[in-house]
Amino acid sequence: MRFEISKVLDAIEGRVCTDPSLARAVVDLAEVIRFQDIDGGRPASLLRLGMVIDALSRQLEEDSVQVYAVVHRALLSDADLTSNERMVVRRWADDGLVEVLDSPGDRMLEIADLLGLPVLTRVRLDGLRGRFPWLVEQPGRVLAPVPGAGGPTFVAHVGGGDTPVAGDRSPVGAKLLAREWRCPEAGCALFGSGGGGAFADLARVQRSPAAQAPPTLRNGVPTCPRHGTRLRDVGPRPRTEVLAVRIGGLVRRRFVLSEEQPVLVGRAPEGDGAIVLGQWLNDEARRWISRNHLRLELRVGEVIVTDVSTNGSGIRPGGSMAEGERVPLAPKQSRVLAENDMVELYPGVQVGRAEELPTGAPFTPASVMAEAPTMAMRLPRP
């Protein structure tokens, strides 16, 4: 069972990030691990984060959903967690996958405000409505994870409903995220050259300045939330576009395209940041889609798509699925991807801007808890 739990924790690790472009909700990890009523297990369990992430995926009808987790420093040595769980949380902290704080306070709401994200919490937030009016004005921005048949579900704090609702980034958030910041503390995992953990070198390779967490504001000054030190503005952040892959009607993955590096998409492309589709394709699609099928680049704010395949692709102007409107994209041909366009590698396999690629598949997203031993949890009966 220990091996199975380690596999689940590895799967959960792929769903936590501090990337403003990819996170879909904010959580307080110290709170989530103690939702004992959703599985009837021990007082604290890191597996509950996976259960909440699965619930978020089901509600958003999207695969590979990631969350932005804030972590009280005390959790790194919490005796209610197993030694393996504590080691995992420390690794996440060292690699900048979670935000570690001495006193989280209302940082979770600040992140939600800056990034326009929903918040998953049971904590009453009545006293903060003056500072964050959207707590009342935008029902669905704050939801409580509660027990449900087959796993957690959500109940909105205001107005009812169970579907997380995103808002717009605040004007302050937009300004902060337009700049790149540096922390004077050596080895800062959020605003430095990377952490010092076992996986830090890999994290530094995978994380670009475009993925940098939002600073906290103290008396209007951008500050490192972990060290409490004033951040240095080192210039504009690279331009980015958030793209997504939709297969069979389900958004399988979001990814960030920046001016720094092109992204290869295909059946089994190689290289940093490449988007591998093979695990989601049927046999016919695998035969048609090349190992390296598309190259995506961001140039002067324009998304350039180049077909590097054997069989070619197609452009769906304005997202239209009418066959007569499909524009062929021949091998070695390039094209600017207009705002609402999608590129189709094979029928049912599309890439486009995330906000223009709605989901709606007749099946549920993959679960990060698929490898969890049943004896590790006792779900409520339907």
C-alpha distance (Angstrom), angle and dihedral (degrees) to the residues before:
residue distance angle dihedral
M1 . . .
R2 3.81 . .
F3 3.82 90.4 .
E4 3.81 91.5 48.9
I5 3.81 91.8 50.9
S6 3.81 90.3 49.4
K7 3.81 89.1 54.2
V8 3.80 90.3 51.4
L9 3.80 92.1 49.4
D10 3.80 89.1 51.1
A11 3.81 89.0 52.3
I12 3.81 91.2 48.9
E13 3.80 89.5 49.3
G14 3.80 88.4 63.4
R15 3.80 89.2 58.8
V16 3.82 100.2 54.1
C17 3.79 121.8 81.8
T18 3.79 144.8 143.7
D19 3.81 92.7 -139.8
P20 3.83 108.7 129.2
S21 3.80 90.7 -152.4
L22 3.80 98.2 52.7
A23 3.82 107.1 33.4
R24 3.82 112.7 101.9
A25 3.83 100.0 -172.7
V26 3.81 141.7 5.2
V27 3.82 124.2 -119.4
D28 3.80 137.4 177.4
L29 3.79 103.5 -130.5
A30 3.80 93.7 -158.2
E31 3.81 88.2 59.5
V32 3.80 98.5 41.9
I33 3.80 95.7 52.8
R34 3.82 89.4 59.4
F35 3.81 97.7 55.1
Q36 3.79 86.9 116.8
D37 3.79 94.2 163.9
I38 3.82 93.8 65.7
D39 3.80 93.4 67.0
G40 3.81 107.5 8.3
G41 3.80 90.8 -127.8
R42 3.77 136.1 125.8
P43 3.84 122.3 -36.5
A44 3.80 94.3 -93.9
S45 3.80 129.4 19.6
L46 3.80 131.3 167.5
L47 3.80 88.1 -151.0
R48 3.81 88.7 75.4
L49 3.78 89.0 70.5
G50 3.79 87.6 60.3
M51 3.80 90.8 50.2
V52 3.81 91.5 52.2
I53 3.82 90.9 46.9
D54 3.81 89.7 51.8
A55 3.81 89.8 51.2
L56 3.81 89.8 50.8
S57 3.81 90.8 50.5
R58 3.79 91.2 51.3
Q59 3.81 93.1 49.6
L60 3.81 93.7 46.5
E61 3.84 90.7 41.1
E62 3.78 89.1 -134.9
D63 3.79 135.0 121.7
S64 3.82 127.1 -130.9
V65 3.82 93.6 23.3
Q66 3.81 113.6 179.6
V67 3.80 130.2 -154.1
Y68 3.79 133.6 -154.0
A69 3.81 107.1 -127.6
V70 3.81 126.0 -163.7
V71 3.79 114.7 -158.5
H72 3.80 129.7 -160.6
R73 3.80 108.1 -132.3
A74 3.81 90.1 -125.6
L75 3.80 88.9 67.7
L76 3.81 90.1 69.9
S77 3.81 88.5 71.5
D78 3.82 100.3 27.1
A79 3.82 108.4 146.7
D80 3.82 91.4 -152.5
L81 3.80 89.0 70.4
T82 3.78 122.2 72.9
S83 3.81 118.3 -106.3
N84 3.81 88.7 -107.9
E85 3.81 92.0 52.3
R86 3.80 91.5 49.7
M87 3.79 89.6 50.3
V88 3.81 90.5 51.0
V89 3.82 93.3 50.2
R90 3.81 90.4 48.6
R91 3.79 89.5 51.8
W92 3.79 90.9 50.9
A93 3.80 88.8 50.3
D94 3.80 94.0 47.8
D95 3.79 91.8 48.9
G96 3.80 95.1 47.4
L97 3.80 94.5 -116.1
V98 3.81 91.0 126.7
E99 3.79 132.1 29.3
V100 3.82 112.8 -115.4
L101 3.80 116.8 -155.1
D102 3.80 135.4 -179.2
S103 3.80 89.4 -146.3
P104 3.82 114.7 12.2
G105 3.81 93.4 -169.3
D106 3.79 107.7 158.6
R107 3.81 94.8 -25.3
M108 3.80 88.7 119.5
L109 3.81 90.0 61.6
E110 3.79 92.3 43.4
I111 3.82 89.7 55.9
A112 3.81 90.7 47.4
D113 3.81 89.9 50.2
L114 3.81 95.1 47.3
L115 3.81 94.4 45.0
G116 3.82 102.1 31.6
L117 3.81 92.2 -121.0
P118 3.81 130.9 150.7
V119 3.82 118.2 -113.9
L120 3.80 124.2 -132.1
T121 3.80 108.8 -154.3
R122 3.80 143.3 121.4
V123 3.80 92.5 -147.5
R124 3.79 116.5 115.9
L125 3.80 109.7 -117.1
D126 3.80 100.6 -175.8
G127 3.80 94.2 123.9
L128 3.80 92.5 57.6
R129 3.80 98.6 54.7
G130 3.79 92.5 99.4
R131 3.78 92.3 56.4
F132 3.80 94.4 40.6
P133 3.84 108.2 32.8
W134 3.82 91.6 178.6
L135 3.80 88.2 74.0
V136 3.81 84.7 79.9
E137 3.79 103.0 19.2
Q138 3.81 96.0 55.5
P139 3.81 111.5 46.3
G140 3.76 111.3 -159.3
R141 3.81 95.1 38.5
V142 3.83 90.3 100.6
L143 3.80 119.1 42.7
A144 3.78 132.9 172.7
P145 3.82 117.1 -135.6
V146 3.81 105.7 -132.7
P147 3.82 134.7 174.4
G148 3.77 116.1 -81.3
A149 3.77 139.6 166.9
G150 3.79 107.2 -72.4
G151 3.79 94.6 5.1
P152 3.81 143.2 -31.1
T153 3.77 123.2 -30.5
F154 3.81 131.1 -175.7
V155 3.79 136.7 -109.4
A156 3.81 119.4 -169.3
H157 3.81 115.4 -124.3
V158 3.82 90.9 -139.0
G159 3.78 127.4 34.8
G160 3.79 98.6 0.7
G161 3.78 124.3 -106.3
D162 3.78 131.3 119.6
T163 3.82 105.8 -127.2
P164 3.83 120.3 99.1
V165 3.80 112.6 -121.7
A166 3.79 123.5 -153.7
G167 3.79 122.9 -147.2
D168 3.78 134.6 -162.1
R169 3.76 122.0 -77.8
S170 3.77 110.6 -99.9
P171 3.83 116.9 -108.3
V172 3.81 88.4 -111.3
G173 3.79 90.3 50.5
A174 3.81 91.5 51.5
K175 3.81 90.5 53.0
L176 3.81 93.9 46.9
L177 3.79 92.8 48.0
A178 3.80 91.4 50.6
R179 3.82 90.2 67.0
E180 3.79 134.7 61.0
W181 3.81 116.9 -126.8
R182 3.80 135.7 -158.8
C183 3.80 129.6 -158.6
P184 3.82 117.6 -142.8
E185 3.81 90.7 -140.4
A186 3.81 111.7 100.0
G187 3.80 114.5 -113.2
C188 3.82 96.5 11.4
A189 3.80 104.0 172.7
L190 3.81 94.1 -153.0
F191 3.81 104.5 39.6
G192 3.78 105.6 17.5
S193 3.76 141.6 58.0
G194 3.79 91.7 -62.0
G195 3.77 140.2 -76.9
G196 3.76 130.6 -68.2
G197 3.79 101.1 -119.4
A198 3.77 129.0 119.9
F199 3.81 91.5 -93.7
A200 3.81 96.5 37.4
D201 3.81 95.9 108.3
L202 3.81 90.4 54.7
A203 3.81 90.6 46.1
R204 3.81 91.1 52.2
V205 3.80 90.9 51.8
Q206 3.80 93.1 48.9
R207 3.81 98.2 42.2
S208 3.79 120.1 74.7
P209 3.82 128.2 -172.3
A210 3.80 86.3 -99.0
A211 3.83 88.3 67.0
Q212 3.80 94.5 53.6
A213 3.81 117.4 133.6
P214 3.82 119.8 -111.9
P215 3.83 114.6 -96.1
T216 3.77 119.6 -119.4
L217 3.79 117.4 -118.9
R218 3.80 120.8 -126.7
N219 3.79 112.1 -178.2
G220 3.79 86.6 -21.0
V221 3.81 93.7 -54.2
P222 3.84 119.6 123.3
T223 3.80 104.8 -117.1
C224 3.80 137.5 179.0
P225 3.82 105.1 -106.3
R226 3.82 92.0 -150.5
H227 3.81 100.9 47.0
G228 3.80 101.9 23.3
T229 3.81 90.8 -130.9
R230 3.78 127.2 136.6
L231 3.79 112.7 -99.1
R232 3.79 124.2 -130.3
D233 3.80 119.1 -130.2
V234 3.82 106.2 -130.6
G235 3.78 99.0 177.7
P236 3.80 143.7 -75.9
R237 3.77 119.2 -26.2
P238 3.82 115.7 -118.7
R239 3.78 116.1 -94.7
T240 3.77 114.6 -102.5
E241 3.79 142.3 -173.7
V242 3.79 123.8 -157.3
L243 3.79 109.7 -136.0
A244 3.78 131.0 -179.5
V245 3.79 140.0 -157.2
R246 3.82 117.3 -133.3
I247 3.79 119.5 -167.3
G248 3.78 122.5 178.8
G249 3.81 90.5 -9.3
L250 3.83 94.7 -55.6
V251 3.79 121.9 108.3
R252 3.79 100.7 -127.1
R253 3.78 101.3 -179.0
R254 3.79 143.4 0.1
F255 3.78 121.0 -148.6
V256 3.79 138.2 177.0
L257 3.78 122.6 -117.9
S258 3.80 113.6 -160.8
E259 3.78 135.9 179.6
E260 3.80 88.7 -111.2
Q261 3.78 100.0 69.8
P262 3.83 139.1 11.5
V263 3.82 117.8 -124.3
L264 3.79 124.8 -134.4
V265 3.82 119.0 -147.2
G266 3.77 123.9 -169.1
R267 3.77 149.3 104.0
A268 3.82 93.4 -60.1
P269 3.82 111.5 -12.2
E270 3.78 120.8 175.6
G271 3.78 130.4 -137.9
D272 3.79 139.0 64.6
G273 3.77 112.9 -45.6
A274 3.81 94.9 6.7
I275 3.82 115.3 155.3
V276 3.82 111.5 -128.1
L277 3.81 114.7 -157.4
G278 3.80 101.4 172.3
Q279 3.80 97.4 98.2
W280 3.81 90.7 60.4
L281 3.81 100.1 43.1
N282 3.79 130.2 97.4
D283 3.80 120.4 -132.7
E284 3.81 95.6 -92.1
A285 3.79 92.7 49.1
R286 3.82 90.8 48.8
R287 3.79 90.2 54.3
W288 3.82 93.2 49.2
I289 3.81 100.9 40.1
S290 3.79 112.9 75.1
R291 3.78 124.9 -131.9
N292 3.84 86.4 -109.8
H293 3.79 106.3 24.9
L294 3.82 109.2 155.5
R295 3.78 136.2 21.0
L296 3.80 115.2 -155.7
E297 3.80 122.8 -163.2
L298 3.79 135.0 176.5
R299 3.79 112.5 -141.2
V300 3.81 122.9 173.5
G301 3.79 89.5 -24.6
E302 3.81 94.7 -49.0
V303 3.81 123.6 116.0
I304 3.81 108.4 -134.0
V305 3.79 117.2 -163.1
T306 3.80 119.8 -163.9
D307 3.78 123.1 -173.1
V308 3.81 109.4 -134.4
S309 3.81 95.1 168.2
T310 3.78 136.1 107.9
N311 3.81 98.0 -123.0
G312 3.80 103.5 36.2
S313 3.80 132.7 -129.4
G314 3.78 139.1 -120.8
I315 3.78 138.5 -124.1
R316 3.79 120.8 -131.7
P317 3.83 103.3 -153.7
G318 3.79 111.1 -143.2
G319 3.79 89.2 -2.7
S320 3.80 92.1 -73.9
M321 3.80 113.7 161.6
A322 3.82 93.6 -163.1
E323 3.80 106.7 125.0
G324 3.78 93.7 -138.7
E325 3.80 91.1 59.6
R326 3.81 96.9 53.1
V327 3.82 110.7 116.0
P328 3.83 113.7 -149.9
L329 3.79 117.4 -124.5
A330 3.80 107.4 -158.4
P331 3.82 124.1 -150.9
K332 3.84 111.3 -76.6
Q333 3.82 90.9 14.3
S334 3.84 120.9 127.9
R335 3.77 131.2 -156.6
V336 3.80 139.2 174.6
L337 3.80 109.4 -110.7
A338 3.80 105.6 -132.4
E339 3.79 120.0 -141.5
N340 3.81 97.8 -89.1
D341 3.81 98.6 26.8
M342 3.79 124.8 117.3
V343 3.78 127.6 -160.5
E344 3.80 113.7 -138.6
L345 3.79 117.4 -153.4
Y346 3.82 93.2 -178.7
P347 3.82 132.0 -13.0
G348 3.80 106.2 -63.7
V349 3.83 94.5 12.3
Q350 3.81 111.1 100.0
V351 3.80 139.4 162.3
G352 3.80 123.4 -160.1
R353 3.78 145.2 128.5
A354 3.78 108.7 -47.0
E355 3.81 96.4 -125.7
E356 3.81 90.3 51.1
L357 3.81 95.4 48.9
P358 3.82 108.0 78.6
T359 3.77 120.1 -166.6
G360 3.78 129.6 -137.9
A361 3.79 114.9 144.9
P362 3.83 126.6 163.6
F363 3.82 90.7 -123.6
T364 3.79 136.6 61.8
P365 3.81 126.8 -105.5
A366 3.79 120.6 -97.6
S367 3.80 114.2 -86.0
V368 3.79 123.8 -124.2
M369 3.82 85.1 -152.0
A370 3.80 94.8 60.0
E371 3.81 92.5 110.0
A372 3.81 95.4 43.4
P373 3.82 113.8 122.6
T374 3.80 110.1 -117.2
M375 3.80 90.9 -131.9
A376 3.83 89.2 63.9
M377 3.82 92.2 70.2
R378 3.78 141.7 24.5
L379 3.77 110.8 -151.7
P380 3.82 121.6 -156.8
R381 3.77 113.8 -96.1
P382 3.84 118.5 -110.0
